[in-house]
Amino acid sequence: MVSLDVLRGLTVGMMILVNNGYGESFDQLRHVKWNGMTVCDLVFPFFLFMMGVSTYLSLKKTQFKPTPYVLRKIIKRAVLLFLIGLGINWFDHAIGGDVLCFGHLRIWAVLQRIALCYLVVSLLAVTINSKYFIPTIAGLLIAYTLIILLGNGYAYDSATNVLAQVDLHLFGYDHLYHKGPVDPEGLVSTLPAIAHTMIGFLCGKLVSSKIGPNQKVRNIFIFGALLTVAGFALSLWLPLNKRIWSPSFVLATCGLAMLLLSLIIKIEQTTPLLQRDGQGGGSAVAVAFLVFGMNPLFLYVLSELMAIVFGHFGISEWLFNSIHSVVSAPKWASLCYALTFVFINWLVGYILYRKKIFIKI
């Protein structure tokens, strides 16, 4: 389905956009400091959700059997993702000359969380029946709710917040994120992220169900609406919080992802906007998103490495100042810089897409 690649491409493009503003950005393109949610806060959860969808579709080809080949493939992919994430963190230090930075190398980050979620959900998928996923999701979210309520998980204070304290005692201060009271990709908050990915997995089951296309869109929309309402209702008690990946955040963002997916599937079914010709082409709208959607991990990693290089060699400052000399408003100049950065990565992806080169782990 083109719609799945389009949503994945939209998500990766937005990840690169919000990660690469320069200076003062619009509020919706920045993470909320603590409680609350912006458009920026939707990007990573949408990616995890889509990974869950893709995991179902991928493992379905093997009939969810835990053969030695399947298990090796799952473990290998998870390990590679984790190591690439560590490699990005290392490169950020190494490019400045701190090659032996292992004593203060941050352990966690986006790819490391993706690796853990992929590993756990994939192993569950090939070892238990998917009918047990819903109670497992509920169990994870309930257990995590108890942890953050009993452990002061909403406290903006690393000295009292259980999430910060667990990471601190297990991994040490030097290996953690230091721009907030908790590591946003820390160990304990990976529990609800796993539940999040499992919801995406179940959506993958809906997407591949053998029912009529209209009914399929209707089901995805209904479940998406229910999750969204449930998430915002729960936020009255447990506020939306990306930093701790609160249970309300899980439900609301998964619901919104399903609503958007149902809309894109409907557009694919009823209009020519998302046509793909299989020859590295298609409609302009489809190609715009498929470029990112067909090489999502590669282009995300490329953007992270490129951002480090641009920052270290002063390219970011030069490019922003050039844009700022034309666009005087700082926030608009920052947006133009981010869009330019996205476009540079898109051009690389477009070359790969036209040549039908799809880099997978």
C-alpha positions, 0 to 999 in steps of 0.5 A: 500500500502506497499510503503506508510508505507515504505516511512513513515518508511524511513522518521521516520528513517531519523528523528531519524538519523539527530536528534541524531548526536553527536558533528560534523556531516556532513553538509547534516545531519544538518539543514541549518543555514538560506537560503538553503536546505540539506537532513536533511531539507527534513525530517520533511516536508516529514513527514508532507506530509505523514501525509497528505496522511494518513489523506486522507486515514483515513478519506476516510473510514468515507466518509469525514462526520463530524459526532460527532464521527469523530470530537471527534476523530480528536480533541482528536488526535490533543490534545494528539499530542500537549500534548505529544509534550509539555510533551517531552519539559517538560521531558527535564527540569524535568529530570534535577530536574526542574520539575516546569519549566512551566514559561520557558517551550517551547510551540512549537516543531515538534509534536505541529506543527503536531497536528495543521496541522492535526487538521486544514486539517482534519477539512477542509476535513470533512467540505469542498469539496476537490476541494476547497483545491487547491485554499485554498493552493494557498491562504495560500501560497500567504497570507504567502508570503505577510506576510514575504515580508512585515514583513521582514520574511527573516531577520536573526534578531528577532527584525525585523522579523515579525515571531519572533515578533508575537511569542514573543508578543503572548507567551513571550520570555521564551516559545520560541526556542532560537537557532535562530532568529525565532522559526522554529515551530512558530505560523505564519509559521504553515500557510504554513505547513498547506498548505504543509499537504494539498498537501499531502492530495491531493496526498492521493487522487491520491494514492487511485484513481481508475486508472491503477497502471502505470497511478497512478505512472505517475500522482504522478511523473508528479505532483511531478516534476511540484511542484519541478520545481515550488519550485526551480524556486520560490526560485530564488525570495523567497529562500528555508528556512526551518526555516520560512517554505518558500513557495518555500520550501513547493513546492520543498519538497512536489514535492520531496516527491511525486517523491520519493513516485512514485519511491517506488510505482514503486518498489513495483509494479515491484519487490519483494523488498517490499513484506509484508506477514502480519505475521510480516515478509516480505522481508528484505528491506520491514521489515527494513522500515516497522518497523518504518513505522508501529509505526511512532509516538511512535518510534519518541517519544521514540527516543526523550525521549531516547535522553534526557535520554542518554544525562542526564546520560552521555550515549551519551558521553560514547557511542560516545567516545567508537565509536570515539576510533575506528573511528577516524574521528569525522564526521564519528564517529558522523554518526556511533553514530547516526546509532547506536541510530537509530538501538536501536530504530529499535530493539524496533520497530522490536519487536512490528512489529513482535508481530503485536503491532501498537500503534496509537493515 
